[in-house]
């Protein structure tokens, strides 16, 4: 059985756009892990997403995280994807 490759992408976003970007990423469906870092590179939040998780199950926690992170003026979202 072949091991699936993963790749990491990073997106710089402002505070008000964080939740919108998180929702877009979760809806893509091939996300393994999301890490949110401050402008200085400090990890603010990190959470794994299992393959096949339905967005409706994941989005409520994202809303809570988005509310907290919205206080940050700028951050980086690092996304680990399969494929």
DAUR-V364962 format. One record per residue. N is the residue number from 0. RES is the residue in one small letter. BURIAL is b if it has 24 or more other ideal C-beta (glycine too) atoms within 12 Angstrom, else e. D_LAST is the distance of its C-alpha to the last C-alpha in Angstrom with 1 decimal. Layout:
N/RES/BURIAL/D_LAST
N/RES/BURIAL/D_LAST
//
This chain:
0/x/e/15.0
1/x/e/11.9
2/x/e/10.2
3/x/e/6.5
4/x/e/5.4
5/x/e/5.8
6/x/e/7.2
7/x/e/10.4
8/x/e/12.1
9/x/e/15.8
10/x/b/18.2
11/x/e/22.0
12/x/b/23.8
13/x/e/27.4
14/x/e/28.8
15/x/e/29.4
16/x/e/25.9
17/x/b/23.9
18/x/b/24.1
19/x/e/23.2
20/x/b/20.0
21/x/b/19.1
22/x/b/19.7
23/x/e/17.6
24/x/b/14.6
25/x/b/15.3
26/x/e/15.8
27/x/e/12.3
28/x/e/11.4
29/x/e/7.9
30/x/b/9.7
31/x/b/10.5
32/x/b/13.4
33/x/b/15.6
34/x/b/18.2
35/x/b/21.1
36/x/b/23.3
37/x/e/26.8
38/x/e/27.8
39/x/e/29.1
40/x/e/25.7
41/x/e/26.9
42/x/e/24.5
43/x/b/26.0
44/x/b/23.6
45/x/e/20.5
46/x/b/19.1
47/x/e/16.3
48/x/b/15.0
49/x/e/14.5
50/x/e/12.2
51/x/e/14.5
52/x/e/16.8
53/x/e/18.9
54/x/e/19.4
55/x/e/23.1
56/x/e/23.0
57/x/b/21.0
58/x/e/22.8
59/x/e/26.3
60/x/e/25.3
61/x/b/23.5
62/x/e/26.8
63/x/e/28.7
64/x/b/26.5
65/x/b/26.6
66/x/e/30.4
67/x/e/30.7
68/x/b/28.4
69/x/b/30.1
70/x/e/32.9
71/x/b/30.9
72/x/e/31.5
73/x/e/28.2
74/x/b/25.1
75/x/b/21.5
76/x/b/18.6
77/x/b/15.7
78/x/b/12.5
79/x/b/9.9
80/x/b/6.5
81/x/e/3.8
82/x/e/0.0
//
